[in-house]
Amino acid sequence: MFQKTAGKYTEKLEIADGKSFVFEKCTMVKFSEPVFHGSENSTLGWVLMTIIQYQDEKFMFAPDVQGPMARRTLEIILAEKPQLLMIGGPPLYLSKFKVDEDQIQIGLKNFEEIVKTVPNIILDHHILRDENWRQKIGAIFETAEIVGCKIVTAAEFLGKKNVCLEAKRKKIFVENPPSREFEKWMRKNTSEKKRQKPPI
């Protein structure tokens, strides 16, 4: 799909899985092998983790790994030993609903292992959709304090206040419900939605 759309605007299109690219002889951008989007054998597919290294500084971006839940994903992160890791935490808000509690616990256990190795972590995505995420991972924050790991959100990393809209979705919906026109538009089939803009 990407080749058919954005691919036509590039000089060169290259598969990144498991490869490294060096720019200006000093910056390396490295991609992991494909890892599970969440738990082992997830039906959600695969994601690539990205490592950016400049001299002795290393940043790693691990989106949608959900903890990580998969052992191989954990192994890759620990082997890379980044100074700064941005990682998608476990989807606490989906526990016992769409995700088994056992998988959530694996994600939390693996995340705690990372805290013992990586000095700076930015928590991202799923975990922040639970209003009580900070309390629910209180034990991990305690471990982080003992080992000297700093855990923050992206907003906190930038010195800004957290505004977790996804965590407040139900409350926001009650306080500001969509218009009847928008709800009517939502019931249209996909082809009709493509032809008509939503009444916002």
Secondary structure, DSSP 4 states (H G I P E B T S, - for coil): -TTTTGGGG-S-----TT-EEEETTTEEEEEPPPEESSSTT-TT-EE--EEEEETTEEEEEETT-TTT-SHHHHHHHHHH--SEEEEEPP-GGGBTTTB-HHHHHHHHHHHHHHHTT-SEEEEEGGGGGSTTHHHHTHHHHHHHHHHT-EEEEHHHHTT-----TGGGHHHHHHHSPPPHHHHHHHTS-HHHHHHS----
